C-alpha cells in the first residue's frame, strides 16, 4: 500500500495564515507590547525587570537605631576560705657553720702535765693536758655544784667509742697520742646545749697540738 505524500502549502495559504494571526493579535502584537490586563499576577521574575523598576519597588531606608547603653559590671564575689595547711616538707641539709662558732688552734704546746683552759662557755670549761707522750681533752664544770651532761663520740688512738654520760667532767682519755671528742654538752644549772668538736695530738716528745670548733647554743 502506498503512503500518502505531504504536499507543500501554496503561497496563498501561507499568506492567509499570517493575516489571521495579525488579526487575532491586534495592536499589542503589532507594537510589541502586552497590556497589563493580559499579564498573570506574580508571573514575571525579577531578572526580567529593569534596574530602575527594581529600585522603584524598594522603600526608603529607615533611620539608624540608637546604640544601647553599656551594662554595669557585676559585683566581685566573696573571697573563698583558706585551704588547709599542706604537709611539712622533708628536712633540709645541715647549713654551714654560723659566725658565732669559736675556733681553737694551738700548736707546739709544751708538755708539763698540767691542765690548761682553752675557753669557757655556758658553765662548761674546755681544758687540755699535754704530757710527755700523750694528750687529753676535758669538759669540766665551772660550778662545784654543777653536773656536765654529754652525748656523742670520743676516739683514742683511732678507736671510736659512743658516749652518753654525766659527771663533774667529761674526759677524752686516758692519755693517748691522738684524741678526739665530738659531743653535744651542757651544764645542768645553765641548760644551754652547745656542740664541741675537739682534737689533740702528741708527737711523743712533750710537744702537743690541740684544735677544735665550738658551736654555742642559743639561750
CORGI-V268040 format. One record per residue. N is the residue number from 1. RES is the residue in one letter. SS is DSSP state (h for helix, s for strand, l for the rest). OMEGA is omega in radians with two decimals (999 if undefined). NEAR is the number of other C-alpha atoms within 12 Angstrom. Layout:
n:N res:RES ss:SS omega:OMEGA near:NEAR
n:N res:RES ss:SS omega:OMEGA near:NEAR
This chain:
n:1 res:X ss:l omega:-3.09 near:3
n:2 res:X ss:l omega:3.12 near:4
n:3 res:X ss:l omega:3.12 near:5
n:4 res:X ss:l omega:-3.13 near:6
n:5 res:X ss:l omega:3.10 near:6
n:6 res:X ss:l omega:-3.11 near:6
n:7 res:X ss:l omega:3.09 near:6
n:8 res:X ss:l omega:-3.12 near:9
n:9 res:X ss:l omega:-3.12 near:11
n:10 res:X ss:l omega:3.11 near:10
n:11 res:X ss:h omega:-3.12 near:10
n:12 res:X ss:h omega:-3.14 near:11
n:13 res:X ss:h omega:-3.12 near:12
n:14 res:X ss:h omega:-3.12 near:13
n:15 res:X ss:h omega:-3.12 near:13
n:16 res:X ss:h omega:3.14 near:14
n:17 res:X ss:h omega:3.13 near:15
n:18 res:X ss:h omega:3.13 near:14
n:19 res:X ss:h omega:3.14 near:15
n:20 res:X ss:h omega:3.13 near:13
n:21 res:X ss:h omega:3.12 near:15
n:22 res:X ss:h omega:-3.13 near:17
n:23 res:X ss:h omega:-3.13 near:14
n:24 res:X ss:h omega:-3.08 near:13
n:25 res:X ss:h omega:3.12 near:17
n:26 res:X ss:h omega:-3.05 near:16
n:27 res:X ss:h omega:-3.10 near:14
n:28 res:X ss:h omega:-3.13 near:16
n:29 res:X ss:h omega:-3.08 near:14
n:30 res:X ss:h omega:-3.11 near:14
n:31 res:X ss:h omega:-3.13 near:11
n:32 res:X ss:l omega:-3.13 near:11
n:33 res:X ss:l omega:3.13 near:14
n:34 res:X ss:l omega:3.12 near:15
n:35 res:X ss:l omega:-3.13 near:14
n:36 res:X ss:h omega:-3.14 near:12
n:37 res:X ss:h omega:-3.13 near:9
n:38 res:X ss:h omega:3.14 near:10
n:39 res:X ss:l omega:3.13 near:11
n:40 res:X ss:l omega:-3.14 near:11
n:41 res:X ss:l omega:3.07 near:9
n:42 res:X ss:l omega:-3.11 near:8
n:43 res:X ss:l omega:-3.11 near:12
n:44 res:X ss:l omega:3.10 near:12
n:45 res:X ss:l omega:-3.08 near:11
n:46 res:X ss:h omega:-3.10 near:14
n:47 res:X ss:h omega:3.11 near:10
n:48 res:X ss:h omega:-3.12 near:11
n:49 res:X ss:l omega:3.08 near:14
n:50 res:X ss:l omega:-3.13 near:13
n:51 res:X ss:h omega:-3.14 near:12
n:52 res:X ss:h omega:3.10 near:11
n:53 res:X ss:h omega:3.13 near:12
n:54 res:X ss:h omega:-3.13 near:14
n:55 res:X ss:h omega:-3.13 near:12
n:56 res:X ss:h omega:-3.14 near:11
n:57 res:X ss:h omega:-3.11 near:12
n:58 res:X ss:l omega:3.08 near:11
n:59 res:X ss:l omega:3.10 near:8
n:60 res:X ss:l omega:3.14 near:8
n:61 res:X ss:l omega:-3.14 near:7
n:62 res:X ss:l omega:3.14 near:7
n:63 res:X ss:l omega:-3.14 near:6
n:64 res:X ss:l omega:-3.12 near:6
n:65 res:X ss:l omega:3.13 near:7
n:66 res:X ss:l omega:-3.14 near:6
n:67 res:X ss:l omega:-3.12 near:6
n:68 res:X ss:l omega:3.13 near:6
n:69 res:X ss:l omega:3.12 near:6
n:70 res:X ss:l omega:-3.14 near:6
n:71 res:X ss:l omega:3.13 near:6
n:72 res:X ss:l omega:3.09 near:6
n:73 res:X ss:l omega:-3.13 near:6
n:74 res:X ss:l omega:-3.13 near:6
n:75 res:X ss:l omega:3.11 near:6
n:76 res:X ss:l omega:-3.13 near:7
n:77 res:X ss:l omega:-3.12 near:6
n:78 res:X ss:l omega:3.11 near:6
n:79 res:X ss:l omega:-3.14 near:7
n:80 res:X ss:l omega:3.14 near:7
n:81 res:X ss:l omega:3.11 near:6
n:82 res:X ss:l omega:-3.14 near:7
n:83 res:X ss:l omega:-3.14 near:7
n:84 res:X ss:l omega:3.12 near:6
n:85 res:X ss:l omega:-3.13 near:7
n:86 res:X ss:l omega:-3.14 near:7
n:87 res:X ss:l omega:3.14 near:6
n:88 res:X ss:l omega:3.14 near:7
n:89 res:X ss:l omega:-3.14 near:7
n:90 res:X ss:l omega:-3.13 near:6
n:91 res:X ss:l omega:-3.14 near:7
n:92 res:X ss:l omega:3.12 near:7
n:93 res:X ss:l omega:3.10 near:6
n:94 res:X ss:l omega:-3.12 near:7
n:95 res:X ss:l omega:3.13 near:8
n:96 res:X ss:l omega:-3.13 near:9
n:97 res:X ss:l omega:-3.13 near:14
n:98 res:X ss:l omega:-3.08 near:15
n:99 res:X ss:l omega:-3.10 near:12
n:100 res:X ss:l omega:-3.09 near:15
n:101 res:X ss:l omega:3.14 near:20
n:102 res:X ss:s omega:-3.13 near:25
n:103 res:X ss:s omega:-3.13 near:22
n:104 res:X ss:s omega:3.08 near:24
n:105 res:X ss:s omega:3.12 near:21
n:106 res:X ss:s omega:3.13 near:22
n:107 res:X ss:s omega:3.12 near:19
n:108 res:X ss:s omega:3.14 near:18
n:109 res:X ss:s omega:-3.12 near:28
n:110 res:X ss:s omega:3.13 near:28
n:111 res:X ss:l omega:3.12 near:28
n:112 res:X ss:l omega:3.13 near:19
n:113 res:X ss:l omega:-3.13 near:20
n:114 res:X ss:l omega:-3.14 near:18
n:115 res:X ss:s omega:-3.11 near:22
n:116 res:X ss:s omega:-3.12 near:26
n:117 res:X ss:s omega:3.06 near:23
n:118 res:X ss:s omega:3.12 near:27
n:119 res:X ss:s omega:3.08 near:26
n:120 res:X ss:s omega:-3.12 near:24
n:121 res:X ss:s omega:3.04 near:32
n:122 res:X ss:l omega:3.06 near:31
n:123 res:X ss:l omega:3.11 near:31
n:124 res:X ss:s omega:3.11 near:41
n:125 res:X ss:s omega:-3.13 near:33
n:126 res:X ss:s omega:-3.07 near:42
n:127 res:X ss:s omega:3.01 near:35
n:128 res:X ss:s omega:3.06 near:45
n:129 res:X ss:s omega:3.07 near:39
n:130 res:X ss:s omega:-3.13 near:41
n:131 res:X ss:l omega:-3.10 near:32
n:132 res:X ss:l omega:-3.09 near:24
n:133 res:X ss:l omega:-3.09 near:26
n:134 res:X ss:l omega:3.14 near:35
n:135 res:X ss:s omega:3.10 near:45
n:136 res:X ss:s omega:3.06 near:43
n:137 res:X ss:s omega:-3.06 near:46
n:138 res:X ss:s omega:2.92 near:43
n:139 res:X ss:s omega:-2.97 near:47
n:140 res:X ss:s omega:3.10 near:37
n:141 res:X ss:s omega:3.09 near:33
n:142 res:X ss:l omega:3.13 near:26
n:143 res:X ss:l omega:-3.11 near:19
n:144 res:X ss:l omega:3.14 near:17
n:145 res:X ss:l omega:-3.04 near:15
n:146 res:X ss:l omega:3.06 near:23
n:147 res:X ss:l omega:3.09 near:27
n:148 res:X ss:s omega:3.08 near:38
n:149 res:X ss:s omega:-3.10 near:33
n:150 res:X ss:s omega:3.09 near:37
n:151 res:X ss:s omega:-3.14 near:24
n:152 res:X ss:s omega:-3.08 near:26
n:153 res:X ss:s omega:2.95 near:29
n:154 res:X ss:s omega:-3.12 near:36
n:155 res:X ss:s omega:3.10 near:31
n:156 res:X ss:s omega:-3.11 near:29
n:157 res:X ss:l omega:3.07 near:24
n:158 res:X ss:l omega:3.13 near:17
n:159 res:X ss:s omega:-3.03 near:17
n:160 res:X ss:s omega:3.12 near:18
n:161 res:X ss:s omega:3.06 near:20
n:162 res:X ss:s omega:-3.13 near:18
n:163 res:X ss:s omega:2.97 near:21
n:164 res:X ss:s omega:-2.93 near:18
n:165 res:X ss:s omega:3.09 near:22
n:166 res:X ss:s omega:3.13 near:23
n:167 res:X ss:s omega:3.11 near:23
n:168 res:X ss:l omega:3.13 near:25
n:169 res:X ss:s omega:3.04 near:30
n:170 res:X ss:s omega:-3.01 near:38
n:171 res:X ss:s omega:2.97 near:38
n:172 res:X ss:s omega:-3.06 near:41
n:173 res:X ss:s omega:0.15 near:31
n:174 res:X ss:s omega:-2.99 near:24
n:175 res:X ss:s omega:-3.12 near:29
n:176 res:X ss:s omega:3.13 near:31
n:177 res:X ss:l omega:3.03 near:34
n:178 res:X ss:s omega:-3.12 near:33
n:179 res:X ss:s omega:3.06 near:39
n:180 res:X ss:s omega:3.09 near:39
n:181 res:X ss:s omega:-3.10 near:43
n:182 res:X ss:s omega:-3.04 near:35
n:183 res:X ss:s omega:2.84 near:35
n:184 res:X ss:s omega:-3.03 near:33
n:185 res:X ss:s omega:3.11 near:43
n:186 res:X ss:s omega:3.06 near:41
n:187 res:X ss:s omega:-3.03 near:34
n:188 res:X ss:l omega:-3.08 near:24
n:189 res:X ss:l omega:-3.13 near:19
n:190 res:X ss:l omega:3.06 near:23
n:191 res:X ss:l omega:3.10 near:23
n:192 res:X ss:l omega:-3.07 near:23
n:193 res:X ss:l omega:3.09 near:27
n:194 res:X ss:s omega:3.14 near:35
n:195 res:X ss:s omega:-3.12 near:33
n:196 res:X ss:s omega:3.07 near:40
n:197 res:X ss:s omega:-2.99 near:35
n:198 res:X ss:s omega:3.09 near:40
n:199 res:X ss:s omega:3.12 near:41
n:200 res:X ss:s omega:-3.12 near:44
n:201 res:X ss:s omega:3.06 near:41
n:202 res:X ss:s omega:-3.13 near:32
n:203 res:X ss:l omega:3.12 near:24
n:204 res:X ss:l omega:-3.13 near:20
n:205 res:X ss:l omega:3.07 near:20
n:206 res:X ss:l omega:3.03 near:23
n:207 res:X ss:s omega:-3.09 near:26
n:208 res:X ss:s omega:2.96 near:36
n:209 res:X ss:s omega:3.13 near:35
n:210 res:X ss:s omega:-3.11 near:40
n:211 res:X ss:s omega:3.10 near:32
n:212 res:X ss:s omega:3.10 near:31
n:213 res:X ss:s omega:-3.11 near:29
n:214 res:X ss:s omega:-3.14 near:36
n:215 res:X ss:s omega:-3.12 near:29
n:216 res:X ss:l omega:3.04 near:29
n:217 res:X ss:l omega:3.11 near:22
n:218 res:X ss:l omega:-3.09 near:16
n:219 res:X ss:l omega:999 near:11
